Amino acid sequence: MSRNYKFHNPEGVYFVSFAVVEWLDVFTRNEYRDIIIDSLRYCQKEKGMEIFAW
């Protein structure tokens, strides 16, 4: 993620999207999926991120 993208309003709700091109393994291999899930859980626990949908 670029350093140009900053979230200035901690109370705001933001839509975050990304494109995945030729990254099929990320969604089909359990070990890669687990890394993504662990990263999201870390952000929820340590940074207070709320995930409304994915």
Secondary structure, 3 states (H helix, E strand, C coil): CCCCCCCCCCCCCCCCCCCCCCCHHHHHCHHHHHHHHHHHHHHHHHHCCCCCCC
